[in-house]
Amino acid sequence: MRLPPFNPYAAVVIGVIAVSTSAILVKLAAGTPSAIIANYRLLFAVLIMLPIVLLKYRHEFRLISKKNWMLSILAGVFLAFHFILWFESLNYTSVASSVVLVTMQPIFAFIGTYLLFQERFSYGTIISMIIALFGSIIIGIGDFQIGGMALFGDILALLGAIAVTFYFLSGQSVRKHLSLMTYTFIVYGVSSVTLIIYNLILQNPFFGYPADHWWVFLALAIVPTFLGHTLFNWALKWLSTSTISMGIIFEPIGASILAYFILGESLTWSQFLGGTIVIFGLLLFIMSTSRKAKVTISRKSLK
């Protein structure tokens, strides 16, 4: 393989910093409905991608099978509800709690692959999941002591993690047949349409927001979307999936630091302790699932 034009490890670092801004930007648009923020993030991303897709990738659309269209549409709907749930959680709980809990997506994904594809659990995987879940319980207990609405925000963040898990599972097989640009364009487009319908049902206004909020919508489309997730996908050509996943796990740390300096949010003892335990559990989880374990627990023994 030829040498990369840019250091892939540096790309991951930039990507982590970029995605860490997502929750901060949502908080800066406080007062705007969460579904509107999500809608414009994806709509602006689609509009930015449109010229490139039309020039270089439009031929791929004729080759997409009906099954892949259906799975892509399903993925787009789940992505829309991931953003609705996660962005809404930030109205009730802190950046630290929300981002830590939504980052638990790899665990829900592994459970999903177990239920759908009979993926086997190693002992290390189960232990790491228990550790991460224990950390999330500590965060929940601490936030409940702060107020019931903070705990409600935590629950929304976890539901957001489950929604993004279904998004990944829906598109898992499609990505083998479509280029990254074509697939993401379809998914973002479907998500945007889903959010438009959702906002129409709720009668959320599409206009009339402060000028600085429109800059936030655009920043969400560019910084965490393209400078974040696009760089992760580019780095996958040079680095392993587990390396990328380990990098993404540090998003809560970056988001918490930015929240402290930009929003003035400080960590409670439960957020610091629980968040540390969750991140440690996720690191163990990624390491245990990135290699084949010799001892596994079969489906029967889990019953």
Disulfide bonds with the S-S distance in Angstrom:
none
